[in-house]
Amino acid sequence: MTQDHEKNLEKARDQLLAQRRSLAEALAGGYKKGQTENHIERIANVQAAINVIAAAINEEHLAAPVPPGAPAPPEDRWR
């Protein structure tokens, strides 16, 4: 069950990464009054969401049972 949650969070993170790339591309196109400010605000919100999802992925990963004899999971695999 934890793996399903982790996979869903990873998919959500991947969608947000794509959104961030798209916004960065729009910002790289040069200043456009109104649009640039909107893109900056949106990219900041997307980054905050990415950070929250990355933390949730870590929590899910750390909550997953470790099979006997397996090495301990890394403390934070996304940073």
C-alpha positions as CSV (number, residue, x, y, z in Angstrom):
1,M,0.0,0.0,0.0
2,T,2.8,2.4,0.9
3,Q,4.3,1.8,-2.5
4,D,1.1,2.8,-4.3
5,H,1.0,6.1,-2.3
6,E,4.7,6.6,-3.1
7,K,4.1,6.0,-6.8
8,N,1.2,8.5,-6.9
9,L,3.3,11.1,-5.1
10,E,6.1,10.5,-7.6
11,K,3.7,10.9,-10.5
12,A,2.4,14.2,-8.9
13,R,5.9,15.4,-8.4
14,D,6.8,14.6,-12.1
15,Q,3.8,16.6,-13.2
16,L,4.9,19.6,-11.1
17,L,8.4,19.3,-12.4
18,A,7.1,19.5,-16.0
19,Q,5.0,22.5,-15.0
20,R,8.0,24.2,-13.5
21,R,10.0,23.6,-16.7
22,S,7.3,25.1,-18.8
23,L,7.1,28.2,-16.5
24,A,10.9,28.5,-16.6
25,E,10.8,28.4,-20.4
26,A,8.1,31.1,-20.5
27,L,10.2,33.3,-18.1
28,A,13.3,32.7,-20.3
29,G,11.4,34.2,-23.2
30,G,11.8,37.7,-21.8
31,Y,9.8,40.2,-19.9
32,K,6.1,40.6,-20.7
33,K,4.3,43.0,-18.4
34,G,1.8,41.1,-16.3
35,Q,2.6,37.7,-17.6
36,T,6.1,37.6,-16.2
37,E,4.9,38.5,-12.7
38,N,2.2,35.8,-13.0
39,H,4.8,33.2,-14.1
40,I,7.1,34.1,-11.2
41,E,4.3,33.7,-8.7
42,R,3.2,30.4,-10.3
43,I,6.7,29.0,-10.3
44,A,7.2,29.9,-6.6
45,N,3.9,28.1,-5.8
46,V,4.9,25.1,-8.0
47,Q,8.3,24.9,-6.2
48,A,6.6,25.0,-2.8
49,A,4.3,22.1,-3.9
50,I,7.3,20.1,-5.2
51,N,9.0,20.5,-1.8
52,V,5.9,19.3,0.1
53,I,5.5,16.3,-2.2
54,A,9.2,15.5,-1.9
55,A,8.8,15.5,1.9
56,A,5.7,13.2,1.6
57,I,7.6,10.8,-0.6
58,N,10.4,10.6,2.0
59,E,7.9,9.9,4.7
60,E,6.2,7.2,2.7
61,H,9.6,5.7,1.8
62,L,10.7,5.7,5.5
63,A,7.4,4.3,6.6
64,A,7.8,1.3,4.2
65,P,8.8,-1.9,5.9
66,V,12.4,-2.9,5.4
67,P,12.8,-6.6,4.3
68,P,15.0,-8.6,6.6
69,G,18.7,-8.3,5.6
70,A,18.1,-5.3,3.4
71,P,20.2,-2.2,3.9
72,A,18.6,0.7,5.8
73,P,16.9,3.2,3.5
74,P,18.6,6.5,2.9
75,E,17.5,9.3,5.2
76,D,16.5,11.7,2.4
77,R,16.7,10.4,-1.2
78,W,15.4,13.6,-2.9
79,R,17.9,16.2,-1.7
